[in-house]
Amino acid sequence: MIVGIIGLGLIGGSMAIDLKRRGFAGIVLGVESDPVNAAAAGKMRLADEIVSLEDCVGRSDIIVIAIPVGAAVKMLPGILDMCDSGKVVIDTCSTKSQIVRAVHYHPMRSRYVATHPMAGTEYSGPWAAMPNLFDGRACIFANTEESDPKAVKTIEEMYDVLNMRPIYMNADAHDVHTAYVSHISHVTSFALALTVLEKEKDEKHIFDLASGGFSSTVRLAKSSSDMWVPILTQNRDNVLHVIDTYLEKMQEFRDAIAEYDSDKIEDLIHEANRIKKILR
């Protein structure tokens, strides 16, 4: 099996490591447009070869698009143009509706399987790649009814090697759910970081007081804008809806605190504590 990975950053690089060492891929081909990242990926041996896009598609059995979703939407139709019926193309992007629509009528649509491995960290680039990143996490398969069953089975086997559990859903439903469980977390982390940085201009020792709770809350604020700008713009409507709901809850807390309403504050906290039954 030859697996070609376009984008050897956190997701693509981590996938390359485990697919090779766990025996799924005999050869891993890598594509990197950034010369610095390409040199780093080659030096770190994330791929057996760093090749051109055309060479990667031509030689690979599976082509993995692991780049920001804005670029992936533009690239996918051209990759399918170069494919024959023996190849399978997947993406690993965090939004699915727009990329699925981009190739809905493509003659090679059946060779494309839309996926989203729900794993990651706040870091990016080849240096962020690590083994075991995907173990025990969920992988979303979107609109599999539009893909060839054998192609889907091949990708199911690939993610099984990565120790991921599959979840199947419609692309639009995926984007709604990820707005709630992923995208809003990043927006609130960015906003909190900006708030604290604004205050830090006046109080130079504010970060000296930062504890583990603060660090974990703003951890996602380290995430790359190259990745998150296209995610937030592509999933705009869903993200805006979640932000509006979040602001309503923030207003409830603000009002209760402003009015010294201890009972209301306690009720809000107890209501939020119900999340413990879901997240263990």
LINJO-V977345 format. One record per backbone hydrogen bond with DSSP energy under -1.0 kcal/mol. NH is the residue of the N-H (numbers start at 1). CO is the residue of the C=O. Records with the same first field share a line. If there is no record, write none. Layout:
NH = CO / CO
//
This chain:
3 = 27
4 = 62
5 = 29
6 = 64
7 = 31
13 = 9
14 = 10
15 = 11
16 = 12
17 = 13
18 = 14
19 = 15
20 = 16
21 = 17
22 = 18
23 = 20
24 = 19
25 = 19
26 = 1
27 = 1
29 = 3
30 = 49
31 = 5
38 = 34
39 = 35
40 = 36
41 = 37
42 = 38
43 = 39
44 = 40
46 = 41
48 = 28
49 = 28
51 = 30
56 = 52
57 = 53
58 = 54
59 = 55
60 = 56
61 = 2
62 = 2
63 = 88
64 = 4
65 = 90
66 = 6
72 = 68
73 = 69
75 = 71
76 = 72
79 = 75
80 = 76
81 = 77
83 = 80
87 = 84
88 = 61
89 = 111
90 = 63
92 = 65
100 = 96
101 = 97
102 = 98
104 = 101
106 = 103
109 = 106
111 = 108
112 = 109
113 = 89
116 = 140
118 = 138
119 = 117
128 = 125
129 = 126
136 = 163
137 = 134
139 = 165
140 = 116
141 = 167
142 = 114
143 = 169
146 = 143
147 = 144
148 = 110
152 = 148
153 = 149
154 = 150
155 = 151
156 = 152
157 = 153
158 = 154
159 = 155
160 = 156
161 = 157
162 = 158
163 = 160
164 = 159
165 = 137
167 = 139
169 = 141
174 = 170
175 = 171
176 = 172
177 = 173
178 = 174
179 = 175
180 = 176
181 = 177
182 = 178
183 = 178
184 = 179
186 = 182
187 = 183
188 = 184
189 = 185
190 = 186
191 = 187
192 = 188
193 = 189
194 = 190
195 = 191
196 = 192
197 = 193
198 = 194
199 = 195
200 = 196
202 = 199
203 = 199
206 = 203
215 = 211
216 = 212
217 = 213
218 = 214
221 = 218
222 = 219
223 = 220
228 = 224
229 = 225
232 = 228
233 = 229
234 = 230
235 = 231
236 = 233
239 = 235
240 = 236
241 = 237
242 = 238
243 = 239
244 = 240
245 = 241
246 = 242
247 = 243
248 = 244
249 = 245
250 = 246
251 = 247
252 = 248
253 = 249
254 = 250
255 = 251
256 = 252
257 = 253
258 = 254
259 = 255
260 = 257
261 = 256
262 = 260
265 = 261
266 = 262
267 = 263
268 = 264
269 = 265
270 = 266
271 = 267
272 = 268
273 = 269
274 = 271
275 = 272
276 = 273
277 = 274
278 = 275
279 = 275
//
